[in-house]
Amino acid sequence: MQRLSVSHLLDERTSNQSEILVEAAVDTLRSAIIADRAGASRVELCANLNDGGTTPSTGLIGAVRARIRIPAFVLIRPRGGGFVYSHDDMAVMSRDVEVARGEGADGIVTGALDAHGRVDIAMIAQLTEAARELPVSFHRAFDATPDLAQALEMLIGAGVSRVLTSGGAATALEGVATIARLVDQARGRIAVMAGGGIREHNVREVIARTGVSEVHARIGSVSHSATEGSSRALRLRKPFPENENVWEELDEMRMRALIGLAQP
């Protein structure tokens, strides 16, 4: 059997497809501004991306909404460390949804699982209700569920607008076959957005092999604090153990390249 090239697949699967939507994950005002300038379709606004992302502050939401033109979807996640939440966590999350709406969020991103790893439909229903008119995206907690097809139907039934997934694999590229099946299963009832390790060198292949119309990416470069003479004994974080005065911002050139490569 003849093996089709990625470019052939891209032409075949996207020939009738409109522009690919690229969502940028950001956790600073500067990164949100860069994403807008680079041509991203939307930002997922978070705090603390090095811990997988948590709910951003009211100040950050308001500042981003005032400074960028593209939609900003706000992550609602009270802490790192899994996706099973208590009633107290749920109270915080519901309040955070209300705050995000009040600050002008264009959508909500969240996710919750029960003790068996399945979608916690009761919690998602509460959060969807709190979001009111705002679209709700279910994040990659989806990939931790034992049955992705069943989880997708549960989310559709709950009124969720989109799901972010790597197809249950470590990266979207590794999970392309499963993502493609989810796209076929969804049949337009919910948007399936590919995410997880999306980079300039693989974005076209992921789109070609899955048929998704949306991709999610975090492409950062390290920024350095101007602080001089910091105590080497002070260690408040783990991602950059050799230097306490660095963090990641969105890399504009790489984001521009990825957005360009993503288009049919």
C-alpha positions as CSV (number, residue, x, y, z in Angstrom):
1,M,0.0,0.0,0.0
2,Q,1.3,3.5,-0.9
3,R,2.2,5.5,2.2
4,L,0.7,9.1,2.0
5,S,2.9,12.0,3.0
6,V,2.0,14.4,5.8
7,S,1.5,17.2,3.2
8,H,-0.8,14.9,1.2
9,L,-2.8,14.1,4.3
10,L,-3.0,17.8,5.2
11,D,-4.3,18.7,1.8
12,E,-6.8,15.9,2.0
13,R,-8.2,16.5,5.5
14,T,-8.2,20.3,5.4
15,S,-9.2,21.0,1.9
16,N,-12.7,22.0,3.0
17,Q,-11.5,23.3,6.4
18,S,-11.5,27.0,7.4
19,E,-8.6,28.6,9.2
20,I,-7.2,26.6,12.0
21,L,-7.7,28.1,15.4
22,V,-4.6,28.3,17.6
23,E,-5.1,28.8,21.4
24,A,-2.1,29.9,23.3
25,A,-1.7,29.0,27.0
26,V,-0.3,32.0,28.9
27,D,0.2,33.0,32.6
28,T,1.4,36.6,32.4
29,L,0.0,39.8,30.9
30,R,3.1,40.1,28.7
31,S,2.6,36.6,27.3
32,A,-1.1,37.4,26.5
33,I,0.0,40.6,24.7
34,I,2.6,38.6,22.7
35,A,0.0,35.9,21.8
36,D,-2.3,38.6,20.5
37,R,0.5,40.3,18.5
38,A,1.7,36.9,17.1
39,G,-1.7,36.1,15.7
40,A,-3.1,33.6,18.1
41,S,-6.9,33.1,17.9
42,R,-7.5,32.9,21.6
43,V,-5.6,32.7,24.9
44,E,-6.2,30.3,27.8
45,L,-5.3,32.5,30.7
46,C,-3.8,30.7,33.7
47,A,-1.5,31.2,36.6
48,N,1.4,29.0,37.5
49,L,1.7,27.0,34.2
50,N,4.8,25.3,35.6
51,D,2.4,23.4,37.9
52,G,0.0,22.6,35.1
53,G,-1.9,25.9,35.5
54,T,-4.2,27.3,38.2
55,T,-6.8,30.0,38.3
56,P,-5.3,33.4,37.5
57,S,-5.9,36.4,39.8
58,T,-8.7,38.9,39.3
59,G,-6.1,41.5,38.6
60,L,-4.5,39.5,35.8
61,I,-7.9,38.6,34.2
62,G,-8.9,42.3,34.2
63,A,-5.6,43.5,32.9
64,V,-5.5,40.9,30.0
65,R,-9.1,41.7,29.0
66,A,-8.2,45.4,28.9
67,R,-5.1,44.9,26.8
68,I,-5.8,42.3,24.2
69,R,-8.2,42.1,21.3
70,I,-8.6,38.3,21.0
71,P,-10.8,36.2,23.3
72,A,-9.5,35.1,26.7
73,F,-10.7,31.9,28.2
74,V,-9.9,31.7,31.9
75,L,-8.7,28.5,33.6
76,I,-10.7,27.5,36.7
77,R,-8.4,25.1,38.7
78,P,-8.0,25.8,42.5
79,R,-4.7,24.0,42.8
80,G,-2.2,21.7,41.1
81,G,-2.0,18.0,41.9
82,G,-4.8,16.1,40.2
83,F,-8.4,16.8,39.3
84,V,-10.5,15.3,42.1
85,Y,-12.0,18.1,44.1
86,S,-13.8,18.5,47.5
87,H,-16.9,20.4,48.2
88,D,-14.7,23.3,49.5
89,D,-12.8,23.2,46.3
90,M,-16.0,23.4,44.3
91,A,-17.2,26.4,46.3
92,V,-14.0,28.2,45.3
93,M,-14.3,27.2,41.7
94,S,-17.9,28.4,41.4
95,R,-16.9,31.7,42.9
96,D,-13.9,31.9,40.5
97,V,-16.2,31.4,37.6
98,E,-18.4,34.3,38.8
99,V,-15.3,36.5,39.2
100,A,-14.0,35.6,35.7
101,R,-17.3,36.5,34.2
102,G,-17.4,39.8,36.0
103,E,-13.9,40.6,34.7
104,G,-14.9,40.0,31.1
105,A,-13.7,36.4,30.4
106,D,-14.9,35.1,27.0
107,G,-15.0,31.5,28.2
108,I,-14.1,29.1,31.0
109,V,-11.7,26.3,31.0
110,T,-12.0,23.6,33.7
111,G,-12.2,19.9,34.5
112,A,-13.1,17.6,37.4
113,L,-12.9,13.9,37.9
114,D,-14.5,11.6,40.5
115,A,-12.7,9.1,42.6
116,H,-12.8,6.5,39.9
117,G,-11.2,8.8,37.3
118,R,-14.4,9.5,35.4
119,V,-15.8,12.9,34.5
120,D,-17.5,14.4,37.6
121,I,-20.7,15.4,35.9
122,A,-22.2,16.9,38.9
123,M,-19.3,19.4,39.3
124,I,-19.2,20.1,35.6
125,A,-22.9,20.8,35.6
126,Q,-22.5,23.3,38.4
127,L,-19.6,25.0,36.7
128,T,-21.4,25.1,33.4
129,E,-24.4,26.7,35.1
130,A,-22.2,29.2,36.9
131,A,-20.6,30.1,33.5
132,R,-24.1,31.0,32.1
133,E,-23.7,32.2,28.6
134,L,-19.9,31.6,28.4
135,P,-18.6,28.6,26.6
136,V,-16.9,26.0,28.7
137,S,-13.8,24.0,27.7
138,F,-12.8,20.7,29.5
139,H,-9.1,20.6,29.8
140,R,-6.7,17.6,29.7
141,A,-8.2,16.0,32.8
142,F,-10.1,14.3,30.0
143,D,-7.0,12.3,29.1
144,A,-6.9,10.8,32.6
145,T,-10.4,9.2,32.2
146,P,-10.5,5.4,31.6
147,D,-12.9,5.6,28.6
148,L,-12.4,8.6,26.4
149,A,-15.3,7.9,24.1
150,Q,-17.7,7.6,27.1
151,A,-16.2,10.8,28.6
152,L,-16.8,12.7,25.4
153,E,-20.5,11.7,25.4
154,M,-20.8,12.8,29.0
155,L,-19.3,16.2,28.2
156,I,-21.6,16.7,25.2
157,G,-24.5,15.9,27.5
158,A,-23.3,18.4,30.0
159,G,-23.2,21.2,27.4
160,V,-19.5,21.5,27.3
161,S,-18.3,23.4,24.2
162,R,-14.9,21.8,23.6
163,V,-12.4,19.3,25.0
164,L,-8.6,19.6,25.0
165,T,-7.0,16.3,24.5
166,S,-3.8,14.5,23.5
167,G,-5.8,11.4,22.8
168,G,-4.8,10.0,26.2
169,A,-1.2,9.9,25.2
170,A,1.8,11.8,26.5
171,T,1.6,14.1,23.5
172,A,-0.9,14.9,20.8
173,L,1.4,13.5,18.1
174,E,1.5,10.1,19.9
175,G,-2.3,10.2,20.3
176,V,-3.3,11.2,16.8
177,A,-5.2,8.0,16.0
178,T,-7.4,8.4,19.1
179,I,-7.9,12.1,18.5
180,A,-9.0,11.4,15.0
181,R,-11.6,8.9,16.4
182,L,-12.8,11.5,18.8
183,V,-13.2,14.0,16.0
184,D,-15.3,11.5,14.1
185,Q,-17.3,10.6,17.2
186,A,-18.0,14.3,18.0
187,R,-19.6,15.0,14.6
188,G,-19.6,18.7,15.3
189,R,-21.5,18.3,18.7
190,I,-18.4,19.4,20.6
191,A,-15.1,20.9,19.4
192,V,-12.1,18.6,19.8
193,M,-8.9,20.6,20.3
194,A,-5.5,18.9,20.1
195,G,-3.0,19.7,22.7
196,G,0.1,18.3,24.4
197,G,3.5,18.9,23.0
198,I,2.3,20.9,20.0
199,R,5.3,22.6,18.4
200,E,6.4,24.1,15.1
201,H,7.8,20.9,13.8
202,N,4.7,18.8,14.4
203,V,1.6,21.0,14.3
204,R,0.9,20.3,10.6
205,E,1.2,16.6,11.1
206,V,-1.1,16.6,14.1
207,I,-3.7,18.6,12.2
208,A,-3.3,16.4,9.1
209,R,-3.7,13.1,10.9
210,T,-6.6,14.1,13.2
211,G,-8.8,16.5,11.3
212,V,-9.0,18.9,14.2
213,S,-9.8,22.6,13.5
214,E,-8.3,23.8,16.8
215,V,-4.9,23.3,18.5
216,H,-3.6,24.4,21.9
217,A,0.1,25.2,22.5
218,R,2.4,26.6,25.1
219,I,5.6,27.8,23.5
220,G,7.8,29.6,25.9
221,S,11.3,31.1,26.2
222,V,13.0,31.8,29.5
223,S,13.0,35.4,30.9
224,H,15.3,36.6,33.5
225,S,14.7,38.8,36.5
226,A,16.8,42.0,37.0
227,T,17.3,41.1,40.6
228,E,20.9,41.0,41.6
229,G,22.5,39.4,44.6
230,S,19.6,37.0,45.5
231,S,20.3,34.5,48.2
232,R,21.3,31.2,46.6
233,A,19.9,29.5,49.7
234,L,16.4,30.7,48.9
235,R,14.6,28.1,46.8
236,L,10.8,28.6,46.5
237,R,10.3,26.7,43.3
238,K,11.4,23.5,41.5
239,P,11.1,24.0,37.7
240,F,14.3,26.1,37.5
241,P,16.4,24.9,40.5
242,E,19.6,26.4,39.2
243,N,18.3,30.0,39.0
244,E,15.4,31.4,41.2
245,N,15.2,34.5,39.0
246,V,13.9,33.0,35.7
247,W,10.5,32.3,34.3
248,E,8.9,31.5,31.0
249,E,7.1,34.0,28.7
250,L,5.4,33.2,25.4
251,D,8.0,33.1,22.5
252,E,6.5,35.4,19.8
253,M,8.6,34.2,16.9
254,R,7.9,30.6,17.6
255,M,4.2,31.2,18.1
256,R,4.0,33.1,14.8
257,A,5.8,30.2,13.1
258,L,3.4,27.6,14.6
259,I,0.3,29.7,13.7
260,G,1.5,30.0,10.1
261,L,2.3,26.3,9.9
262,A,-1.1,25.3,11.3
263,Q,-3.0,26.9,8.4
264,P,-4.2,24.9,5.4
